[in-house]
Amino acid sequence: MNLSGLLPLLRDLPEYSDFLEMLSLQPRPAMALRLPRAARPAFVASLIEQAANRPILFIAARHDHALTLLDELTAWSPTGDGRPQGSPLLFAEPNPLFYEPAAWGLRT
C-alpha cells in the first residue's frame, strides 16, 4: 500500500511549516516534538522526501521499534517500489551485556 499521496496534506499543516522554519534557525533551538507514535512514520517520510541529501537520524528505544518504523516507512515511500527514499541504515543493538564475554550476534 502506498500512502505517499497523503504526505502533501501533512506538509500543508502550519505546524509542519513552523517546524521547518525552526530547523533553519541558527543557533538551532532544542526541540522535543512529542508526536504520537502513529504519526511518526508519516512525519519522518515527509522529512526524508524534503531533506535533499541531508542525513536524518531517528533513534528508537528498542530494536523492534526501529524495525517497525523501517517497515512503516515503506508504506509512506514516494518511490513506488516499497523502499524508503535514500539508503536507510539500521544499526542493531549488541546482544550481550556490556561486560559479558559472549560474542555479538550476526546482525550486530
Residue pairs with C-beta under 8 A, 6 or more apart in sequence:
1 75
2 75
2 77
2 80
3 42
3 75
3 76
4 45
4 49
4 76
4 77
4 78
4 80
6 42
6 76
7 42
7 45
7 46
7 49
7 76
7 78
10 16
10 42
10 43
10 46
11 17
11 46
11 50
16 43
16 46
19 31
19 33
20 50
22 28
22 29
22 31
33 43
35 43
40 69
41 69
41 72
41 73
41 75
41 76
42 76
44 56
44 58
44 69
44 73
45 73
45 76
45 77
45 78
45 84
46 76
47 56
48 56
48 73
48 84
48 85
48 86
49 78
49 85
51 86
58 66
58 69
60 66
60 69
63 92
63 93
66 90
67 90
70 84
70 88
70 90
73 84
73 88
74 82
74 83
74 84
76 84
77 83
77 84
77 85
78 85
79 85
92 105
92 107
92 108
93 108
94 104
94 105
94 108
95 102
95 104
95 105
95 108
96 102
96 103
96 104
